[in-house]
Amino acid sequence: MADGTESESRKLLGRLREVMASSDAGQARLDRITHLIADSMGTEVCSVYLFRDAETLELCATEGLKPEAVHMTRMRLGEGLVGRVARTGRVVNTPNAPAEKGFRYMPETGEERYSSFLGIPVQRLGESMGVLVVQSRDAREFSADEVYALEVVAMVIAEMTELGAFVGEGAALSPLHQQSVLIRGGTGQEGAAEGHVWLHEPRVVVANPIADDPHRELERLNEAVEQLRVGVDKMLEMSRTGDKEQLQVLEAYRMFANSKGWMRRMEEDIARGLSAEAAVEKEQSQARNRMAQVQDAYLRERLADLDDLSNRLLRILTGQGKETGAELPADPILIARNIGPGELLEYGRSLKGIVLEEGSVGSHAAIVARALAIPLVVHAERVTAEALNGDHVMVDGDQGIVHLRPDDNVVSAFRDKIAMQAQAQERYASIRDKQAVTRDGQVVSLHMNAGLMADLPSLDSSGAEGVGLFRTELQFLVRNQMPKRTELVEIYARVMDSARGKRVVFRTLDIGSDKVLPYMKPNDEPNPALGWRAIRVGLDKPGVMRMQLQALIRAAKGRPLTIMFPFVAQAEEYRAARQEVDKALERERRLGHVLPETLEVGAMLETPSLAFAPQKFFDEVGFLSIGGNDLKQFFFAADRENERVRRRYDSLNCSFLSLIERIVERCAISGTPLSFCGEDAGRPIEAVCLAAMGIRTLSMRPASIGPVKSLLRRVDLMDLRKVIADARHRGEQSVRPAVMELLRGISDEV
């Protein structure tokens, strides 16, 4: 770029600085910006379109188009050339706009007179905020230097928009962060919560995107980059003897930190008038844009490294760490892109709810949220961009919905729902110490799922008869290194102590799939849910399994012990694992340690294959627990992490109930104790149907025991069984409609 053009660019940014510093109202401020851009670029038209909502762009200011079109002209994302720029995030530069495919003629603007069109996306860190457009009558294509200059200006407008420069009195656009927003996601943990936003990682705010002194900005950039390089070198040195994968990531960091191309581009941006922070953020935005378009997993990871490195550099330049000085609200709803189990446990029960932009129903965070009984919504798109610290928010974990800055009607309806749930909990408390005995005298045993010491007080408060599933992997997931056997002995002993004689079923380490230990080399598997996980890892890495079995035996201290192996797909896997138990018992006996008073060893039935195992397997296994979540996803070939398919398949589908019936019958022949563990066990309608199919033990999250027990005590299982049988005989796809019809006639009394 020529020196003259550079000075023009700096001159334009200098004039923009005056606008930023002015006390003009939002609309007047934006009007001045469009005027000075058109004047500096030598074009007849300059227009700014901002997003009214996620799908709608609104003309908010213009120089050259008809003034009456402002705030009247709107278009959908992807509509016309402006909509194309917004949708793709790419520049459109054409000398003949009316001839371009997708051109939309808007008579209210008078733009048909203009031939040349240059549209620049207004975006910040990959988040689209609008479109900046210049047009002229002459049929010409704008030069690369002109495009670049306008990109810099667009970035400044994005920063000004982020800082709220166009809102307030005399606003150019109703502030998005003051509007009520409904965000749909997926259910990670049921429940409803109201509170105020607490951002796990607050966004870095670039307060001054324009350089006062380019030479000083270059110095600041070089100083910050040097500090970054020193920090990366220190991390690298500390990790020399550590994990190879982590070492490779840090090597990539160092490569980017020393990249001459990266530095050169930022230096050029500063020379054109941007501050050091704005130059870094411009590079970061481009990295995120490329990341969104790259399919190759390796390249995406490298671009993600660059994105993270840019964020570190921004925090050095601005001094804005995670600690912003804001105080945690009394009723915090945590909002984050994603969060690890260790970080979530640090917040503990102080949180009222959790909303994740990413995450999954089986993620570490979801497991911890369930253990802490905190409502969780996952896959909440754009929530970190929409939410600000302190925003009023309502989280509906049952429906997977987030109400951000809700209006009065939503608040009233939501609070009514919370009040009804509180009334129901009071009603359930009255039957806490009573058995789940059905109208026809059948007794169903209700147990709770757990995974943390924090869960154990729920044994008494929920009325659970025992722990039907204790997830032992959480003690491995929240550490940065493999726990020692002595640590596990202490944890398992405390669990048994807290249970005070009630049965606790310890599930051995269930890792793999979406549960990857931070200190274990991840496997690049195309379909990890069907890959190297759970008992498959245990049998291939017997050292870990043996350590865990020894810890459980020692923790029992002569008390009854129950062990369950996860994800058993064939009988031989169970037999091999059972042999490991016998070896561990013999070793402990030789060492003189006290052995458990009694020992039960069982398996989780989570694959259809095990339902069809030889009858000999059912004779020899100590007990079986149906892992409903995995069994259902494999039975229907529907990934339970995929919202588009998992909701299509009903647990009360006749085919699935036929599989459950077969398992019940095979266990009955052998006299094998059988239970059902999973989300469906905690859903009252599904639970009573499972009981009607013959399952007499259900294990669920503690909060579900009251609602399930309440319905069981009001239903006649023989009547329900007949309704299910009739629906299956009629060839219906699901028994749900028939079951609902029966349950509607049942009294609410418990």
N, C-alpha and C positions, 0 to 999 in steps of 0.2 A: 504494500500500500504506500502511495506517495506521501511525502511529508505534509504536502498541502492538504491532502484528504484527511490525514491524521489530525491536523490542527482543526479542520472543519468538524471532525468527529468530537474532539475535545471541546470545541466551541459549543456544539450542540448539547453535550453533556453538562457543560457549565451553565447554559441557559436552563437546562432541566433542574439543576441544583437550586436555582433561584425559585423555580416553581415549587420544588419540594419544601423549601424554607418559608414559602409564603403562607399567609393566614387565610388564603382563599378557601371558600367552601369546596366540597368535593367536585361538584359539577364544573364550577368555574376553573378549578385547577386542571381538570382533564381537557376542557375546552382550550386552555392556554397551551397545553402540551401538543394537541393536534395542530394548532396554528403554527407553533414554532417548528414542528417537524416538517410540515408542508413547505414552510418558508425556507428552511435549511436544505431540504432535498430538491427544491425547485419543482415541486409537483402541485397540481391543482387541488388534489384531494389527499387528506389524511383522515383515517377513521379508526376508532378503537371499539372493538366488540368485546364484551365481557360475558362470562357465563351467568345466566339468570338462575339456572339449576344445572344438574349434571348433563342434561340433554339439550338445553336451549341457550342460544347466544342472543344477546341484545345489543343493538347499536347504542352506545352510551355517549359518544361524542364524535363530531365530524367537523372538518374544515373542507368545504367544497361541495358536499352533498346537501340536499334540502334540509334545513334546520328542523322542520316539522317531523322529519323521519326519526329523529333521535327519541329513543325509548318507545317508539312505535314499531320499528322494524325488528323482527325477531326471526330466527331460523333454527332449524333442528341441527343437531350434530351431524356432519356429513353432507348437509344440504348446501348447494352452491359452492363457489370457490372458497369462500370464507369458512364454511362448514367443513370443507375438505382439509383445509389447513389445521383446523381445530381437531379433527378426528385423527389425522395421520401424524400431527406434530411436525410436519415438514413444510418447508418454504414452497410457495407457488409463485413463479416469476414468469410472466407471459406478456408479449407485446400485443396480443389480440385476445383479450379476455372473453368477449362475446362468442368467439369461435371455440373456446375451450369446452371440453366435455364436462357436463355438470353445471355449466354457468346458469345462474338463476337471475332472471331479470326482475328487479323490484322497482316498479314504476314510481313508488312513493319517494325513492331516494334520488332519482334523476341520474343514476350512474351509467345509463346507456351511452352517454356522450363520451365516456372515457374508455380508451382502448387498452393502455398499459395497466398492468395489475401486479403488485408485489404484496404478497401476504406473508406475514411472519408470525409464528406462534408465540404467544405470551405465556411463558411457562416457568415454573420454579421447581427445580429438582424433579422433573418428570411430571409434575402436576400441572395440567392445563388450566389457565385462567382466562384465556381469551385469544384474540387475534388483532394484530396491528396491520393496517392496510394503507398503502399509498397508491394513487392512481393518477394517470395523466392522459391528456388527449392524444399526444404523440404516440405512435406505435413504436415502442422501443423496449428492449429488454434491459432491466437494471443491471449494472455492473456488479462484479463480485465484491468490490469495495463498498458499494452502496448497500448491498445485501448485508454485508458484515456490520456496517454502521447501524443499520436498522435493527439487527439482531441484538446489538449492545443496548440500544434504546429500549427494545422490547423487554430485555431483562430488567432494566431499571424500572419500567412500568410494573413488571411482575413484583418486584420488591416493594414498590409503593403500594400496590394492591394488597400485598401481604401485611404491610404495616398499617393498612386502613386509611391511606391517604385520600381515598375517593368516597369515604363514607362519613357519617355524622350529619350535621346540619347542612342542607343543600347537597345531599349525596348525589353522586353520579349513578349509583346503583345501590339498592338496598343491601346492606352488608350481609354477606352470606353467613358470617359467624354470628349474626343476630337472628337468623331465620331458623324456624323449627325444621329439623331434618329427621327423616325416618330411614334407618339403615337396616337392610335385611341381611342376615347371615345364617349360620347354622347353630343348632343347639349343641353346646359342649357339656353343659350341666344345667339341669332344670332349676327353676326358681325365679323369683322376681325381686328386683332391688331398685331402690331409688337413692341417688346421691349426687356427688359432684365429681367432675373429671379430674383424674390425676394421671398426667402423661408420664409413662415410664421413662421415655427419652424425649424431653422437650426439643422442639425444632430450634436449630440455630437461626437467629434473626440477624440479618445483615442490615444494620441501621443506616449505614451510609454507603450506597453502592457506587458513588461517584468520587473520584480521586481529587483531593485538594492540591496535592503535590505528588505528581507521578514518580519523581525520584525517591521520595520518602516511602511511597507505597512499594516500590521495588525493593528497597532496603527491608521493609517489614516482611515482605514475602520471603526474601532470602533468609532472614533470621528465623522465621517460622519453619521453613523447609529444613534448615539445618537442625533445629530442635526436633523436628519430626524424624529426621534420619538418625540422629543420636538415639532417640527413643526406640526406633525399630532395631537398631544395632544391639541395644541392650537386651531387648526381648529375645533377639536371635541368639545372643551369647548365653542367656539363661536357659535356652531351650536346646542347646547343643546335644545334651545327653537325653533329651526327652523323645516324645513321639515323632516319628518320621513325617507323618502327615502334617502335623503342626509346623514342623521345620520347613516343609515345602511352602506352606502358606506364608510364613514369615520371609522366606527367600523371595517370594513373589512381591511381597510388600516392599522389600528393599529395592528390588528391581524397579518398581514404579516410583519409589521415592527418589531414585537416582536417574530417572528418565529425563533425558535432555529435551525430548519432544514435548513432554508434559510441561516442563519449566518454560520452554520457549513460547508455547501457546499462551500461558498465563502472563508472561512478560509482555507479549504483544497486546493482550487485552488491557493491561495497565497503561501501556503507551497510548492506547486509544481513549483513555480517560476513565477506566474503571478502577475502583479501589481494589486492594489485594484480596479482600474477602469476596467481592463480586467476581473477580477473575477466577478464583478457586471454584466458586459456585457455578460459574458458567461452564467450566470444564466438567464439573460433577453432573450438571444437567445433561450435557451431551453424552456422558458415559451411561447415564440412566436411559436415555433415549435409545442408544445403541443396544443396551442390555435387553430392552423390550422387543427388539427386532431380531436378535440373534437366537438361533435354534440350538446351536452347538453348546452342549453342557459345559465343556471346558472353557470356551470363550466367555460364557455367561459368568462363570466363577471368577475369571480374571477381571472382568468388568466390575463385578461385585467387590473384588479386592480394591480396585481403583476408587470405587464409590466410598468404601469404608475409609480408605486413606485420605480422601478429600474431606470427609467428615472430621477426621482427627485434626487435619490441618486447619479447618474452619474453627474448631474449638480452641486451637492454639492462638489463632489470630484474634478471635473475638473475646477469648477468656470465658466463654460460655460452656461450662461443663454440664454434667447432669444435674448438679446442684444449682438451681436458679435462684435460690433465696425464697421461693414460694413454700408455704407451709402445707403439709399434708392436711386435706380437709378432714373434718370429723367423720364424714360418711364417704370415703373415697371409692370411686369406681375406677379401677385401673384400666387404662387404654394403652395398647402397645401394638407394634407390628407383630412381634412374637416375644416370648419370654421363656427362659429356662426354668426348670423345676426348682433349682437352688435359689434363684432370685425371687421366685414367687413365694417360696417358703419363708424368705426373709420378711416379706410383708405380713405373712401369716393371716390370722383371722381379723386383722384390722380392716381388710377389704370387704366392701359390701357386694361388689360384683367385678367381673373381668370381661373386657371386650378386646378381642385380638383380630387384627387385620388379616393375619395368616392363621397359623394354628390348625388343628384338626381334632376330630372327636376322640381320637386315640392318642393324641400327643401327650408328652410329659406334663405340660401345663394343665391339660384337661384332667389327667389322673390326679394331680395335686388339688385342682379345683374341686373335684368330686370328693376327695378325702376331706377337704376343709368345708364341704357343703356350701360353696360360693357359686352363685349363678354365673355361667360362662357362655358367651356368644363368640363363635369363631367365624372365619371367612367374612368379616364385616368390612367390605370394601370401602376404601377411602376414609375410614373413621379417623385415622391419625391426621389426615389432612383437614378434616372438618372440625375436629374437637380442639378446644383450647382449655388450658388449666382453669378449673373453677366453673366450667359450664354445667348447668343443671342437666342431668341425664337419668333416664329410666331404662333398665335392662330387663327384658322379658326372655329369660333363658328357656322357657317352655316353647315359645314360638320362634326363638332365634332372631328377635327384633330389638333394635336399640332406638330409643326416642331421645334425640339430642336437642336440647333447648325446647322441650315440649310445650305446646300451648295449653291453655287452661282446661280445655275439653279432654285432652289426652291425660293430663295430670289427674283430673277427677276420676276418669274411668280406670286409670292404672291404680290409684290409691284404693278404689273400691275392690279391685282384684286382690290387692295385698291384704286388705281387711278381711275378705272372705277366706283367704288362705289361713290367716291367723285364727279365725273362728273355727275352721276345720281342725287345725292343730290342737286347739283346746278340747275339741270333741274326741280326737284320737287319744289325747292324754288320759281320758277317763277309762280307756280300755287297754292301757299300756301293759298292765300286769295280768290281763286275761289271755287265755289261749285263743288261737284262731280256729274256732270250732264252727263248722258250717251248719246250716239248718238241718241237714240230714245226718249230723253227728260225726262228720269226717274231720280229723285233726290235721292241720297243715302247720308244719314247723317253719318259722320265719327267722332267718339269720341275716346278718349284715356283712357287707364288704368293707374292708379296711386296708390300709397301707401305711399309715403313720400312727405314732403313739397318740397323736391328737385325736384320732378317731375313737380310741377305746372308751372314753367317757360315754359315748353314744350307746354302748352296750346296755347300760342301765336306763338312760333317758329315753331310748327308742323302744325298749321292750323286746329287743332281739334276744333270741335264745342262745346265740353263740355267734362266732365269726365264721361264716361259710367260705370266705376267701380272704386271706391276708396276702396282699401283693408284696413279695419280698424284694422286687426290683427297685422300688423307690429308694431304698438305702444305698443302692449302687448308682442310681441315676443322679442323685443330688451331690455326689462327690466328684472330685477331679482325679481321684485315683482309687484303685481297688480297695474296698474296706478290708481290715484285718479280721481274722477269725475271732479273735477275742472281742472285737467291737460287735460282731454279729451275735455272738453268744449273749452279750449284755443286752442287746436290743430285743432278741427273741425271748429272753428270760423276762424282761420287763413287760412284754406283750402278754405272756402267760400269767404273770403276776396280776396284771390289770384285769385279765379275764376272770380271775377268781374262780377257777374250776370249770368255767364254761368252755365248751369245745372250740378250738381255734384250728382252722384248716390252713396250713402254711403252703402256699403255692410256690414251688421252686422258681428260680430265676427265669422270668419270661421276657427276654430281650430279643432284639431283631425287629424286623418290620419297621414300625415307626418309633421303636424304643431302642435307640443306639446309645451305648455308653460313651461318654465323652473321652474316655481314655482307651477305647477299643477301636482298632482300625475299622472304619466303615467299609462295607462291601458295596460295590457298585452293581446292584442287582436291578434288572429291569422291572421285576415285580416282587418287591421285598415281602409283601404279605404272604406270598407263596414260597418264600425263600428260606434262607438260613436263619432260623429263629427258634426261640423257646427250647424244647427238649433236644432239638437237632444241634443247637449250640452246646448244650450241656453234655451230650454224648460225644461230641467231637472235641470238646474242651473239658475232659472229666475232672481236671484239677479244681476248677471252680465249683463244679457240682459236689465233689467230695468235701471241699472246705465248707460248703453251705450245709451239707448233711451232717457233718461232724458238729457244726455250730448248733444246729437244731437239737441234736441228741444231747449235747452238753447243757443246753439251755433248759431242757425238760426237767433235769434234776430229779429223775425218778417219777415224774408226772406222766399222764397219758399224752401221746404225741400223734398228731395227724399230719401227714405229708401228701401233697398232691402234685403230680407232674403235668405241666401244660402242653397243649398242642400235640397230643399223642395221635398219630395217624395210622399206626398199625401195631399189632400186639407185641411184636419183637422189640419195639422201642420201649414199651412199658417194662418188658421182662429185663432188658438191659439196664434200665434205670433202677428196677427193683433189686437187681444184683449189686448195684452200687450201694444201695441202702444196707444190704446184708453185709457187705464188706466193711462199711463204716461202723456198723454195730459190732462186728467182730473185733475191729481195731480198737474201738472204745472199751470193749470188754477186756482185751489184753492189757490196755493201759491202766485198767483198774477204775475207770470212770463208771458212775452209776448209770444204768440203762433205763429207758422209759418204762413205766409200769405197764402200759399197753402201747402198741404201735399200729396205726392204720395207714396203709399206703394206697392211694387211689390215683385216678387220672381224670383229666378234663377231656370230654368228648366235644371237640370243636371242628372235626372234619367228618363229612358223610361216610368216609371210608371206615371209620371205627365203628359206626353203627352196624356195619355188615361184617365185622370181624367174626372169626369162629366162636362158637358158643363157649369153648374152653377159656377164651379170654375173659368172658363175663363171669365164669366160675372162679377164676383165680384173682381178679382184681378186687381190692378191698372195698372200693366204692367208686362211683362215677359221678361227675358233675358236668352237666351239659353247659358248655360255654356258648350261650345263645348268640352273642354278637358275631363271633367268627363263624359259627355253624350256619347262621342265616346268610352271611355274605357268600360263603362257599356254595351253599345249596342253591342260591339264586344266581350265582356268578355276578354279584352286584357289589362292587367296592363300597364298603360302609363309610369311606372317606369322601365318596363322590355324591354330592347332594342331588345330582341329576338322575341318578339311578337308585340310590338306596331307599328313597321314599316311595318308589314304585312298588316295592314288594312288602306285602303285609305279613306280619307274624302269624296272623290268624288265617293265612292261606291254607286251603284244604290239603294241598300237597305237603306243606311243611308240617302240618299237624299229623299227617300220616307218618312222617318220619319220626316225630316225637312219640307217637303211639307205638311204633315198632321198637324204639329204644326202651320204652316202659315195659313192653311185653318181654323183651329179652332179659332185662334185669329181673323181672318177676320170676322167670323160669329158674334163674340162678340164685335168687334171693339176694341180689346185689343192691345195696343202698344207692338211691339215685336222688340227685338234687338238680336244680336249674339255677344257673348264675348268669346274670346279664341284665341289660336295660329292661327287657320285657318282664323280668321277675318283679321289677319295681313299678310296673304300670298295672293298676288295679284290674282293668278289663282283661289284659293278657294274662295276668297272674291267675285269676279265677279259672280261665280257660285251660291253663297248664295244669292246674289242680284237677279240673274235670277230666283231663286226659290221663290222670293217674299219678302225677308228680306230687309228692307230699312234703318236699322240702324245697324252699325257695330262698335265695340269697340275693340281697339288694342293698342299695345305699340306705343308711339309717333313716333318712327323712321319708322314705317310701313305705316303711313298715306300718305306720299308722293307717294311711289310706288303703293299703292292701288288706290289712287285717279287718278294717271296717267293712269292706265289701265282702270278704270271705265269710264273715259272721252273719251276713244277711242273705246269702245265696244257698240254694239247694243244688249240690253238685250233680245229683242224679238227674234233676230237671235240666240243668245246663248241658250235661252230657247228651241227653236226648235231643236237645235243640241243635247241638253241634252235629250229631249223627244224621239228623234229618236234612240239614243243610248240605252235608257231604253227599248224602244219598241223592239229593236233587241235582247234584253236579255243579253247585255254586263254586265260584272261584275262591271266595272268602266266606267264613262263617260270621264275620263281624256284624253285618246287618241283622241277622237273625238273633245273635247274642245281645245286641243293643236293644232290640225289641223286647226281649225277655227282661233285661235289667231295668228298663224304664218302669216296669211295674213293681219293682222292689222297693220296700219302705226305706226311708233314710235313717231309721232308728238303728243304733248300733248296740 
